[in-house]
Amino acid sequence: MAAINYSTKEITCKLVYYGPGMCGKTTNLQFLHTHWPGERRGDMVSLATPGERTLYFDFLPLEVAEVNGFKLKFSLYTVPGQVMYNATRKLVLRGADAVVFVADSQWEKMQENLESFENLQENLATYNIKLDELPFLLQYNKRDCVDVAPTWYLDYILNSRGVPAFEAVAIDGRGVVKTLHTLCRFVVREMVHRFEQGTF
């Protein structure tokens, strides 16, 4: 749920990058943080676990985004991919306004993609939220690897909803900014709808 600050006329929306371990969630955030103008982003915060990190930072969009007189600010979060950190995954997911599921395109990672995708839906269900109720899209990362599944197969196993899906190579930024811009547009549209419906 977006946080509204009436004194500063700001709405902060939480965007969560979800997916299996080592799929590129952290690399997405690191690329974005490095390439976003310094005056429009906060510091990167890292919550370290023995096997993986949870990262987050706040940023303002490059173009001024306002909804009903409120400026929009976004907070980007990653979740740890390893199963042992499911409690942390669930905690990070709480209050999310939108989700990017980052899939590892390598054939050998298909089962991990499926398990993580199911886990995402299970964790949302603990908050009585269905994935269909959130702005949501997919990123098919690691397209530069040798043995990758075709996008039609990734669509087949992960994209029954027909949401936008982006090919990416997060390590060099391909597809990373496009993924984020599309998700932000979805969130702005959702915020406008909520104001119009009076559900804010």
C-alpha positions as protocol buffer text, in pm:
chain_id: "A"
residue {
  index: 1
  type: MET
  ca { x: 0 y: 0 z: 0 }
}
residue {
  index: 2
  type: ALA
  ca { x: 144 y: 334 z: -105 }
}
residue {
  index: 3
  type: ALA
  ca { x: 248 y: 567 z: 178 }
}
residue {
  index: 4
  type: ILE
  ca { x: 101 y: 919 z: 162 }
}
residue {
  index: 5
  type: ASN
  ca { x: 276 y: 1215 z: 323 }
}
residue {
  index: 6
  type: TYR
  ca { x: 24 y: 1498 z: 330 }
}
residue {
  index: 7
  type: SER
  ca { x: 270 y: 1756 z: 463 }
}
residue {
  index: 8
  type: THR
  ca { x: 515 y: 1712 z: 174 }
}
residue {
  index: 9
  type: LYS
  ca { x: 243 y: 1614 z: -78 }
}
residue {
  index: 10
  type: GLU
  ca { x: 430 y: 1295 z: -167 }
}
residue {
  index: 11
  type: ILE
  ca { x: 318 y: 940 z: -236 }
}
residue {
  index: 12
  type: THR
  ca { x: 583 y: 670 z: -199 }
}
residue {
  index: 13
  type: CYS
  ca { x: 516 y: 349 z: -392 }
}
residue {
  index: 14
  type: LYS
  ca { x: 693 y: 21 z: -318 }
}
residue {
  index: 15
  type: LEU
  ca { x: 820 y: -182 z: -616 }
}
residue {
  index: 16
  type: VAL
  ca { x: 951 y: -532 z: -544 }
}
residue {
  index: 17
  type: TYR
  ca { x: 1187 y: -739 z: -760 }
}
residue {
  index: 18
  type: TYR
  ca { x: 1110 y: -1106 z: -696 }
}
residue {
  index: 19
  type: GLY
  ca { x: 1265 y: -1422 z: -834 }
}
residue {
  index: 20
  type: PRO
  ca { x: 1493 y: -1720 z: -768 }
}
residue {
  index: 21
  type: GLY
  ca { x: 1844 y: -1695 z: -631 }
}
residue {
  index: 22
  type: MET
  ca { x: 2108 y: -1541 z: -858 }
}
residue {
  index: 23
  type: CYS
  ca { x: 1854 y: -1451 z: -1130 }
}
residue {
  index: 24
  type: GLY
  ca { x: 1967 y: -1086 z: -1147 }
}
residue {
  index: 25
  type: LYS
  ca { x: 1743 y: -898 z: -904 }
}
residue {
  index: 26
  type: THR
  ca { x: 2038 y: -737 z: -726 }
}
residue {
  index: 27
  type: THR
  ca { x: 2210 y: -664 z: -1058 }
}
residue {
  index: 28
  type: ASN
  ca { x: 1897 y: -481 z: -1178 }
}
residue {
  index: 29
  type: LEU
  ca { x: 1898 y: -253 z: -874 }
}
residue {
  index: 30
  type: GLN
  ca { x: 2271 y: -195 z: -885 }
}
residue {
  index: 31
  type: PHE
  ca { x: 2254 y: -89 z: -1250 }
}
residue {
  index: 32
  type: LEU
  ca { x: 1960 y: 143 z: -1186 }
}
residue {
  index: 33
  type: HIS
  ca { x: 2122 y: 300 z: -881 }
}
residue {
  index: 34
  type: THR
  ca { x: 2451 y: 356 z: -1063 }
}
residue {
  index: 35
  type: HIS
  ca { x: 2288 y: 514 z: -1368 }
}
residue {
  index: 36
  type: TRP
  ca { x: 2012 y: 718 z: -1203 }
}
residue {
  index: 37
  type: PRO
  ca { x: 2098 y: 1088 z: -1148 }
}
residue {
  index: 38
  type: GLY
  ca { x: 2238 y: 1131 z: -798 }
}
residue {
  index: 39
  type: GLU
  ca { x: 2006 y: 1414 z: -699 }
}
residue {
  index: 40
  type: ARG
  ca { x: 1704 y: 1198 z: -783 }
}
residue {
  index: 41
  type: ARG
  ca { x: 1794 y: 886 z: -585 }
}
residue {
  index: 42
  type: GLY
  ca { x: 1864 y: 793 z: -227 }
}
residue {
  index: 43
  type: ASP
  ca { x: 2144 y: 578 z: -93 }
}
residue {
  index: 44
  type: MET
  ca { x: 2148 y: 206 z: -164 }
}
residue {
  index: 45
  type: VAL
  ca { x: 2080 y: 15 z: 157 }
}
residue {
  index: 46
  type: SER
  ca { x: 2195 y: -346 z: 184 }
}
residue {
  index: 47
  type: LEU
  ca { x: 2060 y: -591 z: 439 }
}
residue {
  index: 48
  type: ALA
  ca { x: 2310 y: -875 z: 424 }
}
residue {
  index: 49
  type: THR
  ca { x: 2232 y: -1242 z: 478 }
}
residue {
  index: 50
  type: PRO
  ca { x: 2498 y: -1516 z: 457 }
}
residue {
  index: 51
  type: GLY
  ca { x: 2400 y: -1619 z: 104 }
}
residue {
  index: 52
  type: GLU
  ca { x: 2232 y: -1317 z: -52 }
}
residue {
  index: 53
  type: ARG
  ca { x: 2142 y: -953 z: 7 }
}
residue {
  index: 54
  type: THR
  ca { x: 1819 y: -760 z: 25 }
}
residue {
  index: 55
  type: LEU
  ca { x: 1868 y: -418 z: -134 }
}
residue {
  index: 56
  type: TYR
  ca { x: 1655 y: -107 z: -157 }
}
residue {
  index: 57
  type: PHE
  ca { x: 1673 y: 257 z: -254 }
}
residue {
  index: 58
  type: ASP
  ca { x: 1431 y: 544 z: -320 }
}
residue {
  index: 59
  type: PHE
  ca { x: 1420 y: 743 z: -641 }
}
residue {
  index: 60
  type: LEU
  ca { x: 1222 y: 1013 z: -813 }
}
residue {
  index: 61
  type: PRO
  ca { x: 1120 y: 960 z: -1176 }
}
residue {
  index: 62
  type: LEU
  ca { x: 1316 y: 1147 z: -1441 }
}
residue {
  index: 63
  type: GLU
  ca { x: 994 y: 1307 z: -1559 }
}
residue {
  index: 64
  type: VAL
  ca { x: 779 y: 1478 z: -1297 }
}
residue {
  index: 65
  type: ALA
  ca { x: 502 y: 1240 z: -1199 }
}
residue {
  index: 66
  type: GLU
  ca { x: 207 y: 1381 z: -1012 }
}
residue {
  index: 67
  type: VAL
  ca { x: -125 y: 1230 z: -915 }
}
residue {
  index: 68
  type: ASN
  ca { x: -396 y: 1461 z: -783 }
}
residue {
  index: 69
  type: GLY
  ca { x: -135 y: 1718 z: -677 }
}
residue {
  index: 70
  type: PHE
  ca { x: 92 y: 1463 z: -506 }
}
residue {
  index: 71
  type: LYS
  ca { x: 444 y: 1392 z: -631 }
}
residue {
  index: 72
  type: LEU
  ca { x: 525 y: 1025 z: -678 }
}
residue {
  index: 73
  type: LYS
  ca { x: 837 y: 870 z: -533 }
}
residue {
  index: 74
  type: PHE
  ca { x: 932 y: 505 z: -574 }
}
residue {
  index: 75
  type: SER
  ca { x: 1113 y: 263 z: -344 }
}
residue {
  index: 76
  type: LEU
  ca { x: 1280 y: -34 z: -516 }
}
residue {
  index: 77
  type: TYR
  ca { x: 1334 y: -355 z: -320 }
}
residue {
  index: 78
  type: THR
  ca { x: 1483 y: -696 z: -394 }
}
residue {
  index: 79
  type: VAL
  ca { x: 1399 y: -1013 z: -205 }
}
residue {
  index: 80
  type: PRO
  ca { x: 1650 y: -1286 z: -120 }
}
residue {
  index: 81
  type: GLY
  ca { x: 1609 y: -1569 z: -368 }
}
residue {
  index: 82
  type: GLN
  ca { x: 1705 y: -1863 z: -149 }
}
residue {
  index: 83
  type: VAL
  ca { x: 1424 y: -2068 z: 6 }
}
residue {
  index: 84
  type: MET
  ca { x: 1573 y: -2047 z: 356 }
}
residue {
  index: 85
  type: TYR
  ca { x: 1499 y: -1673 z: 360 }
}
residue {
  index: 86
  type: ASN
  ca { x: 1128 y: -1703 z: 288 }
}
residue {
  index: 87
  type: ALA
  ca { x: 1033 y: -1508 z: 601 }
}
residue {
  index: 88
  type: THR
  ca { x: 1240 y: -1216 z: 470 }
}
residue {
  index: 89
  type: ARG
  ca { x: 1082 y: -1250 z: 124 }
}
residue {
  index: 90
  type: LYS
  ca { x: 738 y: -1230 z: 280 }
}
residue {
  index: 91
  type: LEU
  ca { x: 832 y: -928 z: 492 }
}
residue {
  index: 92
  type: VAL
  ca { x: 975 y: -738 z: 193 }
}
residue {
  index: 93
  type: LEU
  ca { x: 664 y: -818 z: -11 }
}
residue {
  index: 94
  type: ARG
  ca { x: 430 y: -668 z: 250 }
}
residue {
  index: 95
  type: GLY
  ca { x: 277 y: -345 z: 126 }
}
residue {
  index: 96
  type: ALA
  ca { x: 410 y: -384 z: -228 }
}
residue {
  index: 97
  type: ASP
  ca { x: 239 y: -165 z: -488 }
}
residue {
  index: 98
  type: ALA
  ca { x: 389 y: -354 z: -784 }
}
residue {
  index: 99
  type: VAL
  ca { x: 604 y: -658 z: -857 }
}
residue {
  index: 100
  type: VAL
  ca { x: 863 y: -750 z: -1120 }
}
residue {
  index: 101
  type: PHE
  ca { x: 929 y: -1122 z: -1143 }
}
residue {
  index: 102
  type: VAL
  ca { x: 1285 y: -1170 z: -1267 }
}
residue {
  index: 103
  type: ALA
  ca { x: 1326 y: -1510 z: -1433 }
}
residue {
  index: 104
  type: ASP
  ca { x: 1659 y: -1672 z: -1513 }
}
residue {
  index: 105
  type: SER
  ca { x: 1646 y: -1762 z: -1884 }
}
residue {
  index: 106
  type: GLN
  ca { x: 1882 y: -2060 z: -1857 }
}
residue {
  index: 107
  type: TRP
  ca { x: 1719 y: -2396 z: -1921 }
}
residue {
  index: 108
  type: GLU
  ca { x: 1868 y: -2541 z: -1604 }
}
residue {
  index: 109
  type: LYS
  ca { x: 1687 y: -2278 z: -1397 }
}
residue {
  index: 110
  type: MET
  ca { x: 1331 y: -2345 z: -1516 }
}
residue {
  index: 111
  type: GLN
  ca { x: 1230 y: -2543 z: -1208 }
}
residue {
  index: 112
  type: GLU
  ca { x: 1368 y: -2274 z: -979 }
}
residue {
  index: 113
  type: ASN
  ca { x: 1174 y: -2011 z: -1176 }
}
residue {
  index: 114
  type: LEU
  ca { x: 850 y: -2206 z: -1132 }
}
residue {
  index: 115
  type: GLU
  ca { x: 906 y: -2267 z: -762 }
}
residue {
  index: 116
  type: SER
  ca { x: 984 y: -1900 z: -699 }
}
residue {
  index: 117
  type: PHE
  ca { x: 682 y: -1788 z: -901 }
}
residue {
  index: 118
  type: GLU
  ca { x: 456 y: -2016 z: -697 }
}
residue {
  index: 119
  type: ASN
  ca { x: 621 y: -1889 z: -379 }
}
residue {
  index: 120
  type: LEU
  ca { x: 545 y: -1530 z: -483 }
}
residue {
  index: 121
  type: GLN
  ca { x: 176 y: -1610 z: -514 }
}
residue {
  index: 122
  type: GLU
  ca { x: 174 y: -1804 z: -185 }
}
residue {
  index: 123
  type: ASN
  ca { x: 337 y: -1516 z: 0 }
}
residue {
  index: 124
  type: LEU
  ca { x: 96 y: -1263 z: -149 }
}
residue {
  index: 125
  type: ALA
  ca { x: -191 y: -1487 z: -40 }
}
residue {
  index: 126
  type: THR
  ca { x: -80 y: -1453 z: 323 }
}
residue {
  index: 127
  type: TYR
  ca { x: -174 y: -1084 z: 285 }
}
residue {
  index: 128
  type: ASN
  ca { x: -500 y: -1176 z: 105 }
}
residue {
  index: 129
  type: ILE
  ca { x: -367 y: -1039 z: -224 }
}
residue {
  index: 130
  type: LYS
  ca { x: -379 y: -1206 z: -563 }
}
residue {
  index: 131
  type: LEU
  ca { x: -113 y: -1135 z: -824 }
}
residue {
  index: 132
  type: ASP
  ca { x: -387 y: -1019 z: -1062 }
}
residue {
  index: 133
  type: GLU
  ca { x: -467 y: -735 z: -821 }
}
residue {
  index: 134
  type: LEU
  ca { x: -121 y: -576 z: -848 }
}
residue {
  index: 135
  type: PRO
  ca { x: 64 y: -402 z: -1131 }
}
residue {
  index: 136
  type: PHE
  ca { x: 289 y: -688 z: -1237 }
}
residue {
  index: 137
  type: LEU
  ca { x: 528 y: -775 z: -1518 }
}
residue {
  index: 138
  type: LEU
  ca { x: 803 y: -1020 z: -1608 }
}
residue {
  index: 139
  type: GLN
  ca { x: 1168 y: -982 z: -1695 }
}
residue {
  index: 140
  type: TYR
  ca { x: 1349 y: -1266 z: -1872 }
}
residue {
  index: 141
  type: ASN
  ca { x: 1706 y: -1203 z: -1764 }
}
residue {
  index: 142
  type: LYS
  ca { x: 2041 y: -1353 z: -1866 }
}
residue {
  index: 143
  type: ARG
  ca { x: 1955 y: -1357 z: -2237 }
}
residue {
  index: 144
  type: ASP
  ca { x: 2329 y: -1342 z: -2307 }
}
residue {
  index: 145
  type: CYS
  ca { x: 2390 y: -1691 z: -2165 }
}
residue {
  index: 146
  type: VAL
  ca { x: 2454 y: -1983 z: -2400 }
}
residue {
  index: 147
  type: ASP
  ca { x: 2179 y: -2232 z: -2314 }
}
residue {
  index: 148
  type: VAL
  ca { x: 1865 y: -2017 z: -2274 }
}
residue {
  index: 149
  type: ALA
  ca { x: 1501 y: -2107 z: -2321 }
}
residue {
  index: 150
  type: PRO
  ca { x: 1314 y: -1924 z: -2597 }
}
residue {
  index: 151
  type: THR
  ca { x: 1086 y: -1647 z: -2480 }
}
residue {
  index: 152
  type: TRP
  ca { x: 778 y: -1835 z: -2602 }
}
residue {
  index: 153
  type: TYR
  ca { x: 860 y: -2114 z: -2355 }
}
residue {
  index: 154
  type: LEU
  ca { x: 911 y: -1870 z: -2068 }
}
residue {
  index: 155
  type: ASP
  ca { x: 576 y: -1715 z: -2161 }
}
residue {
  index: 156
  type: TYR
  ca { x: 421 y: -2062 z: -2161 }
}
residue {
  index: 157
  type: ILE
  ca { x: 534 y: -2150 z: -1807 }
}
residue {
  index: 158
  type: LEU
  ca { x: 516 y: -1808 z: -1642 }
}
residue {
  index: 159
  type: ASN
  ca { x: 293 y: -1570 z: -1836 }
}
residue {
  index: 160
  type: SER
  ca { x: -57 y: -1714 z: -1847 }
}
residue {
  index: 161
  type: ARG
  ca { x: -181 y: -1363 z: -1758 }
}
residue {
  index: 162
  type: GLY
  ca { x: -32 y: -1213 z: -2074 }
}
residue {
  index: 163
  type: VAL
  ca { x: 147 y: -930 z: -1890 }
}
residue {
  index: 164
  type: PRO
  ca { x: 437 y: -741 z: -2051 }
}
residue {
  index: 165
  type: ALA
  ca { x: 759 y: -942 z: -2048 }
}
residue {
  index: 166
  type: PHE
  ca { x: 1101 y: -797 z: -2122 }
}
residue {
  index: 167
  type: GLU
  ca { x: 1420 y: -966 z: -2234 }
}
residue {
  index: 168
  type: ALA
  ca { x: 1716 y: -842 z: -2032 }
}
residue {
  index: 169
  type: VAL
  ca { x: 2086 y: -867 z: -1965 }
}
residue {
  index: 170
  type: ALA
  ca { x: 2096 y: -690 z: -1631 }
}
residue {
  index: 171
  type: ILE
  ca { x: 2473 y: -700 z: -1603 }
}
residue {
  index: 172
  type: ASP
  ca { x: 2504 y: -448 z: -1889 }
}
residue {
  index: 173
  type: GLY
  ca { x: 2165 y: -283 z: -1844 }
}
residue {
  index: 174
  type: ARG
  ca { x: 1982 y: -418 z: -2146 }
}
residue {
  index: 175
  type: GLY
  ca { x: 1610 y: -420 z: -2072 }
}
residue {
  index: 176
  type: VAL
  ca { x: 1658 y: -293 z: -1716 }
}
residue {
  index: 177
  type: VAL
  ca { x: 1538 y: 66 z: -1755 }
}
residue {
  index: 178
  type: LYS
  ca { x: 1258 y: -36 z: -1992 }
}
residue {
  index: 179
  type: THR
  ca { x: 1131 y: -284 z: -1733 }
}
residue {
  index: 180
  type: LEU
  ca { x: 1129 y: -18 z: -1462 }
}
residue {
  index: 181
  type: HIS
  ca { x: 969 y: 255 z: -1675 }
}
residue {
  index: 182
  type: THR
  ca { x: 686 y: 22 z: -1776 }
}
residue {
  index: 183
  type: LEU
  ca { x: 621 y: -82 z: -1416 }
}
residue {
  index: 184
  type: CYS
  ca { x: 620 y: 282 z: -1303 }
}
residue {
  index: 185
  type: ARG
  ca { x: 362 y: 368 z: -1570 }
}
residue {
  index: 186
  type: PHE
  ca { x: 143 y: 83 z: -1445 }
}
residue {
  index: 187
  type: VAL
  ca { x: 170 y: 214 z: -1089 }
}
residue {
  index: 188
  type: VAL
  ca { x: 85 y: 572 z: -1190 }
}
residue {
  index: 189
  type: ARG
  ca { x: -221 y: 444 z: -1374 }
}
residue {
  index: 190
  type: GLU
  ca { x: -323 y: 244 z: -1065 }
}
residue {
  index: 191
  type: MET
  ca { x: -278 y: 548 z: -839 }
}
residue {
  index: 192
  type: VAL
  ca { x: -493 y: 764 z: -1070 }
}
residue {
  index: 193
  type: HIS
  ca { x: -762 y: 495 z: -1071 }
}
residue {
  index: 194
  type: ARG
  ca { x: -761 y: 474 z: -691 }
}
residue {
  index: 195
  type: PHE
  ca { x: -797 y: 852 z: -656 }
}
residue {
  index: 196
  type: GLU
  ca { x: -1083 y: 853 z: -907 }
}
residue {
  index: 197
  type: GLN
  ca { x: -1257 y: 570 z: -721 }
}
residue {
  index: 198
  type: GLY
  ca { x: -1198 y: 732 z: -384 }
}
residue {
  index: 199
  type: THR
  ca { x: -1024 y: 420 z: -252 }
}
residue {
  index: 200
  type: PHE
  ca { x: -707 y: 597 z: -135 }
}
